[in-house]
Amino acid sequence: MIDEIEFLVSETLKHHQDNYASKEPETSQDGPGIMALVQKSTSSLRAYCLSSENLLEDAELYGQLPSTFSEFKGAALSELMFFPCSQKEASYIEQRLHGKRFFLQDDLASNLIRPSDYWWLVISGDNVEVSFEYQKSDAAIRLGPLGDKKLAKEYFNCAYDLFHRSLEIKDFCVSDSGFSFSIKDDNPYALDLLHLLKTGEVAPDFEELTKLPSHRPLVKRFLDFIQQVAALRSFWIKID
């Protein structure tokens, strides 16, 4: 596995940029993505989500025959949100969010329904911690319900060699409650991972890693997973 990971890294370094690439906003919905009806109050949020192979075509169909989309309960077309992403990312967002109620107030989120749904980000000096458990710290950033914590632990454990040995991300550690790493020495991949978690944007280095061929299923599965997490984070930022 190490040889292949080192190959991926060496190839990716060829594409490294000093700064994150700025992405142009999506101007066309003629492609896959998520259709969503978001119902939000001061204390909670519920999103009814449907993955779409073509947002433009489904929007036109909904405008003509809204009854064919029972997920949206007859809402006006203008009430729907359209979020372009890949089909796989759309399916992941639908699976994680559709019809579920998420509390927005921290005390409710920690004590009532599904307290482990949210991921939390805490940055202390050079140390970055992502926790799957409620954080009372004022410095904690609620990232959203980005993924099942047991599954995430498995994926990040699979990525240990990738992060710690090949990408040389310092102090990378995975536990039942989350994962942590260091951004000291300005390691570009550590900064990329932090940027992904904060913004939902996949920086060039990570994007290049996902495009390279891999014969190691665990590495490929992790890279697919982190892409889906990024898409959900980006979507959550828009609705939170």
C-alpha positions as CSV (number, residue, x, y, z in Angstrom):
1,M,0.0,0.0,0.0
2,I,2.8,2.4,0.9
3,D,4.4,2.2,-2.6
4,E,1.1,3.0,-4.3
5,I,0.3,5.9,-1.9
6,E,3.8,7.3,-2.4
7,F,3.1,7.1,-6.2
8,L,-0.2,9.0,-5.7
9,V,1.6,11.7,-3.7
10,S,4.5,12.1,-6.1
11,E,2.1,12.5,-9.0
12,T,-0.1,14.9,-7.1
13,L,2.9,17.1,-6.1
14,K,3.3,17.9,-9.7
15,H,0.0,19.7,-9.6
16,H,0.5,21.5,-6.3
17,Q,-0.4,25.2,-6.1
18,D,0.7,27.7,-3.5
19,N,-2.9,28.9,-2.9
20,Y,-6.3,27.3,-3.1
21,A,-7.8,27.5,-6.6
22,S,-10.8,29.8,-6.7
23,K,-13.8,28.0,-8.2
24,E,-16.3,29.9,-10.3
25,P,-19.9,29.6,-9.0
26,E,-22.1,27.2,-10.8
27,T,-24.1,29.0,-13.4
28,S,-25.9,26.0,-14.9
29,Q,-28.1,23.4,-13.3
30,D,-27.9,21.2,-16.4
31,G,-26.4,18.2,-14.6
32,P,-26.7,16.1,-11.5
33,G,-27.2,17.4,-8.0
34,I,-29.7,17.8,-5.1
35,M,-33.2,19.2,-5.1
36,A,-34.2,20.2,-1.6
37,L,-37.0,21.7,0.4
38,V,-35.6,23.2,3.6
39,Q,-37.9,24.0,6.5
40,K,-36.1,26.0,9.2
41,S,-37.1,27.5,12.5
42,T,-35.1,29.3,15.2
43,S,-34.4,26.0,16.9
44,S,-34.3,23.3,14.2
45,L,-33.9,22.4,10.5
46,R,-35.4,19.7,8.3
47,A,-34.4,19.1,4.7
48,Y,-36.3,17.0,2.2
49,C,-33.8,16.0,-0.3
50,L,-33.9,14.2,-3.7
51,S,-30.9,13.3,-5.8
52,S,-31.3,14.3,-9.4
53,E,-29.5,13.1,-12.6
54,N,-30.4,16.4,-14.2
55,L,-31.5,19.4,-12.1
56,L,-32.7,21.5,-15.1
57,E,-34.9,18.7,-16.4
58,D,-36.3,17.9,-13.0
59,A,-36.9,21.5,-12.2
60,E,-38.9,21.8,-15.5
61,L,-40.8,18.7,-14.7
62,Y,-41.6,19.9,-11.1
63,G,-42.9,23.1,-12.5
64,Q,-45.4,21.2,-14.7
65,L,-46.2,18.2,-12.5
66,P,-45.3,18.9,-8.8
67,S,-47.3,15.9,-7.7
68,T,-44.7,13.6,-9.2
69,F,-42.3,14.7,-6.4
70,S,-44.1,13.6,-3.2
71,E,-40.9,14.5,-1.2
72,F,-41.6,18.2,-1.5
73,K,-45.3,18.1,-0.3
74,G,-46.6,20.4,-3.1
75,A,-44.2,23.3,-2.3
76,A,-43.8,26.0,-5.0
77,L,-40.9,25.6,-7.3
78,S,-39.5,28.9,-6.0
79,E,-39.2,27.3,-2.5
80,L,-36.9,24.6,-3.7
81,M,-33.1,24.7,-3.5
82,F,-30.9,23.3,-6.3
83,F,-27.4,22.3,-5.5
84,P,-25.1,21.0,-8.3
85,C,-22.8,18.1,-7.4
86,S,-22.0,14.6,-8.6
87,Q,-24.6,11.8,-8.6
88,K,-22.6,10.0,-5.9
89,E,-22.4,13.1,-3.7
90,A,-26.1,13.8,-4.2
91,S,-27.0,10.3,-3.1
92,Y,-24.8,10.7,0.0
93,I,-26.5,14.0,0.9
94,E,-29.9,12.6,0.4
95,Q,-29.1,9.6,2.6
96,R,-27.7,11.7,5.4
97,L,-30.3,14.5,5.5
98,H,-33.6,13.5,3.9
99,G,-36.5,14.1,6.2
100,K,-34.4,14.2,9.4
101,R,-34.8,16.9,12.0
102,F,-31.6,18.7,13.2
103,F,-31.5,21.0,16.2
104,L,-29.7,24.2,15.7
105,Q,-29.3,25.3,19.3
106,D,-26.2,23.7,20.9
107,D,-27.9,22.6,24.1
108,L,-30.7,20.9,22.1
109,A,-28.2,19.4,19.7
110,S,-26.3,17.9,22.5
111,N,-29.1,16.6,24.7
112,L,-32.0,15.6,22.6
113,I,-32.2,13.8,19.3
114,R,-29.1,12.1,17.7
115,P,-26.4,13.9,19.7
116,S,-23.7,12.2,17.5
117,D,-25.0,13.5,14.2
118,Y,-22.8,16.6,14.2
119,W,-19.1,16.9,13.6
120,W,-17.4,19.6,15.5
121,L,-14.1,21.4,14.6
122,V,-11.8,22.8,17.3
123,I,-8.6,24.5,16.4
124,S,-6.1,25.2,19.2
125,G,-2.8,26.6,18.1
126,D,-1.4,24.1,15.6
127,N,-3.7,21.3,16.7
128,V,-6.9,20.5,14.7
129,E,-9.5,18.3,16.3
130,V,-12.7,17.0,14.7
131,S,-15.0,15.5,17.3
132,F,-18.1,13.4,16.8
133,E,-19.3,14.4,20.2
134,Y,-20.8,17.7,21.4
135,Q,-18.2,20.4,22.2
136,K,-19.1,23.2,24.7
137,S,-16.1,25.3,23.8
138,D,-16.8,28.7,22.4
139,A,-14.1,28.0,19.8
140,A,-15.9,24.9,18.5
141,I,-17.4,25.1,15.0
142,R,-20.4,23.0,14.2
143,L,-19.6,21.4,10.8
144,G,-22.9,19.6,10.3
145,P,-24.0,16.0,10.2
146,L,-21.2,15.0,7.8
147,G,-21.1,11.3,8.3
148,D,-21.8,8.3,10.5
149,K,-19.1,8.3,13.2
150,K,-18.3,4.6,13.1
151,L,-18.0,4.6,9.3
152,A,-15.9,7.8,9.4
153,K,-13.6,6.2,12.0
154,E,-13.1,3.2,9.7
155,Y,-12.3,5.4,6.7
156,F,-9.9,7.6,8.6
157,N,-8.1,4.6,10.0
158,C,-7.7,3.3,6.5
159,A,-6.2,6.7,5.6
160,Y,-3.6,6.5,8.3
161,D,-0.7,5.5,6.0
162,L,-1.8,8.1,3.5
163,F,-1.9,11.0,6.0
164,H,0.8,10.1,8.5
165,R,3.5,8.4,6.4
166,S,3.1,9.6,2.8
167,L,1.6,13.0,3.2
168,E,3.6,13.6,6.4
169,I,0.6,15.2,8.2
170,K,2.0,15.4,11.8
171,D,0.2,13.9,14.9
172,F,-2.5,12.3,12.8
173,C,-4.6,10.3,15.2
174,V,-8.0,8.5,15.1
175,S,-10.2,7.6,18.1
176,D,-13.8,6.6,18.8
177,S,-14.7,10.2,19.4
178,G,-13.1,11.7,16.3
179,F,-9.7,12.5,14.7
180,S,-7.0,15.1,15.0
181,F,-3.9,16.3,13.3
182,S,-1.4,19.1,13.3
183,I,-1.0,22.0,10.8
184,K,2.5,23.0,12.1
185,D,5.2,23.4,9.5
186,D,2.4,24.5,7.1
187,N,2.1,21.1,5.6
188,P,0.0,21.8,2.4
189,Y,-2.1,18.6,2.8
190,A,-2.9,19.3,6.4
191,L,-4.0,22.8,5.4
192,D,-6.0,21.3,2.5
193,L,-7.8,19.0,4.9
194,L,-8.6,21.8,7.3
195,H,-9.8,24.0,4.4
196,L,-12.1,21.1,3.2
197,L,-13.6,20.7,6.7
198,K,-14.2,24.4,7.1
199,T,-15.5,25.3,3.7
200,G,-16.5,22.2,1.9
201,E,-14.1,23.0,-0.9
202,V,-11.7,20.4,-2.2
203,A,-8.3,21.9,-2.8
204,P,-6.3,21.1,-5.9
205,D,-4.0,18.5,-4.2
206,F,-6.9,16.5,-2.8
207,E,-8.7,16.7,-6.0
208,E,-5.8,15.4,-8.0
209,L,-5.4,12.5,-5.5
210,T,-9.0,11.4,-6.2
211,K,-8.5,11.5,-10.0
212,L,-5.4,9.2,-10.0
213,P,-5.9,5.5,-10.6
214,S,-5.8,3.3,-7.5
215,H,-5.6,-0.4,-7.2
216,R,-6.1,-0.2,-3.4
217,P,-9.8,-0.3,-2.7
218,L,-9.5,1.1,0.8
219,V,-7.6,4.2,-0.4
220,K,-10.1,4.7,-3.2
221,R,-13.0,4.3,-0.8
222,F,-11.6,6.9,1.6
223,L,-11.0,9.4,-1.2
224,D,-14.5,8.9,-2.4
225,F,-15.8,9.4,1.2
226,I,-13.9,12.6,1.7
227,Q,-15.3,14.0,-1.5
228,Q,-18.8,13.2,-0.3
229,V,-18.1,14.8,3.1
230,A,-16.9,17.9,1.4
231,A,-20.1,18.1,-0.8
232,L,-22.3,17.7,2.3
233,R,-20.3,20.3,4.2
234,S,-20.7,22.7,1.3
235,F,-24.5,22.0,1.1
236,W,-24.8,22.4,4.9
237,I,-23.2,25.8,4.9
238,K,-25.9,27.0,2.5
239,I,-28.8,25.7,4.7
240,D,-27.5,26.1,8.2
